[in-house]
Amino acid sequence: MFDLGNMPGHLIRRYHQAAVAIFHREVAQFGYDLTPVQFAALDRVQESPGIDQITLAGLIAYDRTTITGVVDRLVQKGWLERSISVRDRRARVLHLTDEGKQVLTVIRPAVKKAQRVMLHGLSEVEADQFVRLLKKATERVNELSRAPLKPET
């Protein structure tokens, strides 16, 4: 019999469930229905206007085949515009709409608060150590993921 309470995978899954619930609760207080992945996509598009969907998927460590659904929902909400790349007609490039920029401006405080709430039970030193170790562990298994993080080059 396994001791689930000491298995990293089980604990990470439970923590992820809580993190997503916290994110939704904080963002909903501002009247928005937005997922953590949608936020990450909007944030990266704002950082790199004109980014193509495949590069976006790599930057947020999201599966290339399902990024289209994320982008579709953000386009439907009126927060992203998608157009054909002038450099590669097969690629779709993304830009934030004015409404998308406004959404990011409004919800950033909620996202910051959600991050603090996620670390609520830890001291500042413990929270810093937890994030540092989580980053280290995640970086070490990045290439084993079906959607590895791929920094923009």
Backbone as a ProteinNet text record, in pm:
[ID]
protein_1_A
[PRIMARY]
MFDLGNMPGHLIRRYHQAAVAIFHREVAQFGYDLTPVQFAALDRVQESPGIDQITLAGLIAYDRTTITGVVDRLVQKGWLERSISVRDRRARVLHLTDEGKQVLTVIRPAVKKAQRVMLHGLSEVEADQFVRLLKKATERVNELSRAPLKPET
[TERTIARY]
84.1	0	89	53.9	130	80.3	170.8	136.7	117.7	-5.7	-33.3	8.6	-4.6	28.7	175.2	260.1	402.9	449.7	356.3	392.5	387.8	501.9	504.3	395.3	374.5	273.7	134.7	98.7	-32.7	-44.9	59.9	57.1	52.4	126.3	126.2	-12.2	-76.6	-212.3	-307.8	-301.6	-389.7	-360.7	-232.7	-195	-242.8	-230.2	-277.1	-427.3	-503.1	-647.7	-677.6	-609.3	-630.1	-586.3	-472.3	-420.8	-518.6	-576.3	-673.2	-799	-846.9	-965.9	-940.4	-824.2	-788.3	-782.6	-718.9	-708.3	-848.1	-935.6	-1072.1	-1146.3	-1134.6	-1204.9	-1158.9	-1029.2	-976.6	-1012.5	-1001.1	-1031.4	-1182	-1263.4	-1409.9	-1457	-1383.7	-1421.8	-1416.6	-1344.2	-1337.8	-1435.1	-1514.6	-1618.1	-1571.9	-1457.5	-1405.3	-1404.8	-1433.7	-1423.7	-1297.5	-1190.5	-1060.4	-985.1	-924.9	-846.6	-700.4	-624.2	-481.5	-409.4	-445.4	-381.1	-417.8	-542.5	-582.7	-507.9	-491.9	-414.3	-270.4	-208.8	-70.7	-59.8	-157.4	-155.3	-165.8	-260	-274.7	-147.9	-91.2	29.2	145.5	164.1	275.3	251.4	126.9	97.8	123.9	90	120.3	271.6	345.5	491.6	554.3	492.6	547.8	438.7	396	290.6	332.2	237	265.9	323	325.2	376.1	284.2	342	257.9	210.5	104.2	42.3	136	220.5	311.5	415.6	469.2	566	498.6	375.8	301.1	286.2	251.3	235.2	364.3	478	605.9	637.9	601.4	632.1	550.8	433	351.5	343.4	427.5	433.4	295.3	234.1	101.5	107.9	28.7	26.6	-7.8	71.9	54.1	-82.3	-136.4	-264.9	-382.1	-367.9	-480.3	-469.3	-357.5	-345.4	-449.3	-485.7	-585.1	-716.1	-758.9	-881.9	-873	-757.8	-737	-747	-677.4	-679.3	-820.9	-888.7	-1026.7	-1114.6	-1106.4	-1190.2	-1153.1	-1025.4	-983.2	-1023.7	-1023.5	-1072.1	-1222.4	-1296.2	-1441.6	-1477.5	-1395.6	-1420.9	-1385.5	-1315.7	-1276.4	-1147.9	-1068.3	-946.2	-820.3	-829.5	-717.9	-766.9	-675.3	-698.2	-597.7	-645.2	-559.3	-561.5	-442	-433.8	-324.6	-324.7	-224.7	-93.2	13.8	146.5	187.8	249.2	298.7	427	497.3	621.2	598.1	491.2	461.6	309.5	253.1	106.7	41.5	120.4	65.1	48.8	120.3	120.8	13.4	-36.7	-133.1	-64.9	-68.2	-5.9	-113.4	-71.8	-167.3	-132.5	-237.1	-223.6	-336.6	-307.9	-412.7	-500.7	-629.7	-719.7	-710.3	-770.7	-773.6	-845.9	-952.8	-1024.8	-937.3	-857.6	-766.7	-663.7	-612.7	-517.2	-583	-708.5	-782.6	-805.4	-840.3	-861.6	-735.6	-621.5	-495.4	-468.8	-492.2	-470.5	-558.5	-683.7	-779.4	-748.7	-713.3	-701.1	-562.5	-462.6	-328.1	-323.8	-390.2	-390	-452.9	-556.4	-620	-525.2	-450.6	-355.2	-243.6	-195.5	-91.9	-144.4	-268.2	-326	-339.6	-382.2	-396.8	-263.7	-154.1	-23.2	9.7	-23.6	1.1	-85	-211.9	-302.2	-253.6	-200.7	-150.8	-37.7	34.7	147.5	112.9	-13.9	-66.3	-7.2	7.5	53.1	203	276	421.7	474.1	585.3	652.1	712.2	757.7	818.5	940.8	1022.3	1141.2	1099	999.8	951.8	891.2	815	752.6	860.4	963	1073	1142.4	1165.6	1231.3	1142.3	1013	919.4	920.2	909.4	907.7	1040.3	1150.7	1282.6	1295.6	1254.8	1264.2	1166.7	1048	949.8	1001.5	1061.3	1121.1	1232.8	1317.7	1430.2	1380.4	1285	1231.3	1163	1088.1	1016.6	1115	1220	1321	1389.5	1411.5	1482.4	1400.5	1267.1	1182.2	1113.8	1150.6	1086.1	1078.8	1189.2	1192.7	1114.2	1074.7	993.7	844.7	810.1	671.6	623.5	494.3	440.2	426.6	441.8	439.7	549	675.4	785.4	784.9	833.4	851.8	963.8	939.7	1040.4	1056.5	1160.1	1181.2	1195.9	1148.4	1158.5	1305.3	1343.9	1484.5	1502.7
-118.2	0	125.2	222.6	347	449.1	530	641.5	764.4	784.3	894.1	1029.6	1046	1173	1211.5	1119.5	1148.4	1129	1116.6	1098.4	1233.6	1278.3	1409.5	1427.9	1327.3	1340.6	1365.1	1292.3	1308.2	1446.6	1488.7	1619.7	1733.4	1717.8	1821	1831.7	1717.3	1719.2	1791.4	1761.6	1826.6	1976.8	2011.7	2153.6	2226.6	2160.7	2219.8	2245.8	2149.6	2168.8	2293.1	2307.3	2423.5	2551.2	2547.2	2665.8	2715.4	2624.3	2663.1	2721.4	2659.3	2710.2	2850.6	2871	3002.5	3104.9	3070.7	3160.5	3201.5	3101.7	3130.7	3222	3194.4	3274.9	3420.4	3441.5	3578.5	3654.9	3590	3656.3	3681.8	3589	3603.9	3726.3	3763.5	3881.7	4009	4004.2	4118.1	4101.9	3993.8	3972.9	3901.8	3833.6	3766.2	3614.8	3547.8	3402.6	3374.5	3343.1	3327.8	3215.5	3127.9	3018.7	3061.2	2989.1	3020.4	3009.9	2912.9	2898.3	3015.7	3059.1	3174.7	3300	3316.5	3429.9	3423.4	3305.2	3289.6	3324.5	3281.3	3311.1	3461.2	3527.3	3672.2	3745.3	3704.4	3768.3	3755.4	3637.1	3616.7	3688.7	3695.6	3770.3	3918.9	3968.2	4108.2	4131.7	4035.6	4046.1	4035.9	3957.3	3933.8	3948.8	4072.4	4091.5	4031.4	3965.9	3904.5	3764.9	3710.3	3575.1	3475.8	3367.7	3266.5	3166.3	3093.1	3002.5	2893	2841.1	2731.9	2782.9	2900.9	2958.7	2987.8	3039.6	3065.1	2936.7	2827.7	2699.9	2663.3	2679.7	2648.7	2739.9	2867.6	2964.3	2942.9	2882.1	2857.4	2708.5	2628.7	2484.3	2420.8	2447.4	2394.4	2313.6	2211	2122.3	2199.2	2178	2249.7	2226.6	2107.2	2079.1	2140.7	2162.4	2218.7	2369.3	2431.1	2576.6	2645.8	2580.2	2639.1	2663.5	2570	2587.7	2704.3	2719.3	2831	2962.4	2968.6	3089.9	3115.3	3011.3	3026.9	3094.9	3049.4	3107.1	3254.1	3284.9	3423.2	3513.8	3460.6	3535.7	3558.7	3453.3	3464.8	3568.3	3578.4	3676.2	3817.6	3828.5	3958.9	4011.9	3923.6	3965.5	3944.6	3860.2	3834.8	3847.9	3887.6	3883.9	3786.8	3706	3607.7	3640.8	3640	3665.8	3578.2	3571.3	3491.8	3568.8	3499.1	3559.2	3601.6	3717.5	3762.5	3689	3631.4	3558.4	3411.6	3355	3212.7	3198.1	3182.5	3179.9	3063.3	2965.4	2853.8	2890.2	2991.5	3029.6	3134.4	3131.2	3229.7	3312.3	3443.6	3533.3	3598.7	3639	3685.7	3824.8	3901.8	4034.4	4053.1	4123.6	4159.2	4267	4258.7	4367.8	4471.5	4587.1	4688	4632.1	4554.7	4493.9	4392.3	4316.1	4220.3	4289.8	4402.7	4480.6	4529.3	4573	4621	4507.9	4389.1	4273.5	4245.1	4243.3	4217.2	4323	4447.4	4555.7	4536.4	4499.8	4484.7	4362.8	4249.5	4125.4	4099.2	4172.3	4146.4	4150.2	4246.2	4242.5	4114.1	4063	3938.4	3820.7	3819.1	3711	3716.5	3835.8	3850.1	3803.7	3841.6	3798.8	3646.9	3588.4	3441.7	3373.6	3428	3367.8	3373.3	3485.3	3497.4	3398.8	3385.6	3293.8	3150	3115.7	2979.7	2943.6	3042.7	3020.6	3058.2	3073.6	3124.7	3058.2	2928.9	2858.4	2860.9	2930.4	2930.5	3067.2	3066	3192.9	3246	3369.5	3427.9	3347.4	3306.5	3225.8	3091.4	3026.7	2897.9	2912	3019.5	3041.7	3058.2	3136.8	3154.5	3021.1	2943.7	2814.3	2717.9	2716.2	2630.1	2661	2788.3	2827.4	2793.5	2819.1	2787.5	2637.8	2554.7	2409.6	2358.9	2416.2	2377	2410.6	2529.2	2565.6	2469	2438	2347.7	2209.8	2155.7	2023.3	2024.9	2130.5	2141.3	2152	2231.1	2244.2	2110.8	2030.3	1902.8	1799.4	1811.4	1714.7	1777.2	1898.7	1970.5	1888.2	1830.4	1757.3	1626.2	1582.4	1461.2	1491.2	1617.5	1660	1643.6	1619.1	1612.9	1753.5	1855.5	1994.3	2071.2	2048.1	2115.3	2266.4	2338.9	2483	2505	2594.1	2626.6	2778	2828.9	2974	3028.5	3149.6	3213.6	3241.1	3213.3	3234.9	3359.6
0	0	0	-84.3	-93.2	8	56	143.8	54.7	6.6	-85.9	-29.8	100.1	163	154.3	111.7	95.9	-48.3	-140.7	-281.9	-353.3	-409.6	-473.8	-579.9	-662.7	-767.9	-712.5	-608.9	-546.2	-482.2	-411.6	-346.5	-448.6	-556.4	-661	-723.9	-748.8	-806.4	-712.3	-584	-487.4	-479.5	-480.5	-474.6	-600.1	-714.1	-839.7	-834.7	-782.1	-769.5	-686	-575.1	-488.1	-558.8	-626.8	-695.2	-801.3	-877.9	-981.3	-916.4	-808.9	-739.9	-683.5	-626	-572	-684.1	-794.5	-909.5	-956.9	-976.9	-1024.4	-927.2	-797.7	-697.5	-701.1	-708	-705.9	-833.3	-947.8	-1075.5	-1088.4	-1040	-1047.6	-969.3	-866	-788.1	-872.6	-983.2	-1073.9	-1191.3	-1185.4	-1285.9	-1411.7	-1405	-1523.7	-1506.8	-1616.9	-1625.8	-1706.5	-1637	-1700	-1630.2	-1707.2	-1649	-1634.5	-1551.4	-1541.4	-1676.5	-1758.7	-1890.3	-1980.6	-1976	-2056.8	-2012.1	-1880.2	-1830.5	-1881.4	-1871.2	-1917.4	-2065.6	-2144.9	-2288.9	-2312.3	-2247	-2263.5	-2220.8	-2109	-2057	-2155.7	-2212.5	-2306.4	-2438.8	-2483.3	-2606.3	-2583.9	-2466.1	-2437.7	-2437.2	-2383.9	-2378.2	-2517.3	-2605.5	-2740.5	-2846	-2873.5	-2973.9	-3108.7	-3175.1	-3303.9	-3292.6	-3172.4	-3151	-3223.1	-3273.3	-3337.4	-3231.8	-3265.4	-3168.7	-3120.6	-3209.5	-3170.5	-3071.1	-3096	-3002.3	-2869.2	-2874.3	-2751.8	-2670.3	-2734.9	-2665.1	-2591.9	-2656.7	-2593.5	-2476.9	-2488.8	-2382.9	-2255.9	-2270.6	-2151.5	-2118.6	-2185.9	-2162.2	-2178.1	-2292	-2321.2	-2449.5	-2456.3	-2571.3	-2699.4	-2803.3	-2930.3	-2993.2	-2976.7	-3041.3	-2966.2	-2836.6	-2761.1	-2737.7	-2776.1	-2763	-2851.1	-2961.4	-3051.3	-2977.8	-2893.8	-2817.7	-2720.4	-2656.6	-2564.3	-2641.7	-2753.6	-2835	-2888.4	-2933.6	-2982.9	-2878.4	-2753	-2647.5	-2620.8	-2626.5	-2603.5	-2719.8	-2840.7	-2957.1	-2943	-2904.8	-2886.9	-2780.3	-2677	-2570.9	-2616.1	-2729.2	-2780.1	-2720.2	-2660	-2592.8	-2677.1	-2779.2	-2870.9	-3014.1	-3100.2	-3244.7	-3303.6	-3398.1	-3464.7	-3613.1	-3672.5	-3816.3	-3877.2	-4007.3	-4079	-4080.8	-4052.5	-4050.6	-4191.5	-4201.3	-4331.5	-4369.4	-4269	-4295.1	-4329	-4273	-4295	-4296.3	-4414.1	-4428.9	-4355.1	-4312.3	-4234.5	-4087.6	-4043.1	-3901.3	-3872	-3750.4	-3701.8	-3594.2	-3611	-3513.7	-3428.5	-3309.1	-3209.6	-3158.7	-3135.1	-3074.3	-2974	-2865.9	-2771.4	-2832.2	-2804.8	-2840	-2728.4	-2751.6	-2644.9	-2522.6	-2546	-2434.6	-2361.5	-2435.4	-2373.9	-2286.5	-2333.2	-2253.2	-2124.9	-2137	-2019.9	-1920	-1969.4	-1882.5	-1802	-1868.6	-1797.9	-1691.4	-1724.2	-1627.9	-1504.7	-1526.6	-1416.8	-1330.5	-1394.1	-1316	-1257.9	-1300.8	-1246	-1092.9	-1027.7	-880.3	-825.2	-890.2	-845.8	-862.9	-972.2	-996.5	-892.3	-861.9	-758.5	-623.2	-591	-463.4	-460.6	-571	-576.6	-546.2	-598.2	-572.2	-424	-358.8	-214.5	-135.2	-176	-105.9	-120.2	-236.5	-259	-162.5	-116.6	-25.4	118.3	145.1	272.6	396.8	397.2	517.3	538.7	454.3	462.4	506	579.1	609.6	479.1	482.4	362.5	318.2	414	382.8	324	387.4	336.2	196.9	174.5	43.5	-63.6	-34.4	-130.3	-157.8	-52.5	-67.9	-147.5	-117.3	-188.1	-337.5	-373.1	-514.6	-580.8	-510.2	-565.8	-593.8	-498.1	-515.6	-621.7	-626	-727.4	-867.8	-882.2	-1011.2	-1048.6	-952.8	-978.3	-1020.9	-946.7	-979.9	-1116.2	-1144.7	-1272.5	-1388.5	-1371.5	-1477.1	-1505.6	-1401.5	-1418.4	-1495.3	-1491.4	-1562.8	-1684.5	-1718.8	-1828.2	-1956.7	-1997	-2123.5	-2118.7	-2001.4	-1988.5	-2004.2	-2003.7	-2016.4	-2159.6	-2175.2	-2312.6	-2370.5	-2287.5	-2333.3	-2260	-2297.1	-2226.4	-2250.4	-2151.4	-2164.5	-2264.8	-2359.6	-2461.2	-2465.1	-2399.8	-2400	-2540.3	-2559.4	-2690.2	-2720.5	-2843.7	-2881.8	-2962.5
[MASK]
+++++++++++++++++++++++++++++++++++++++++++++++++++++++++++++++++++++++++++++++++++++++++++++++++++++++++++++++++++++++++++++++++++++++++++++++++++++++++

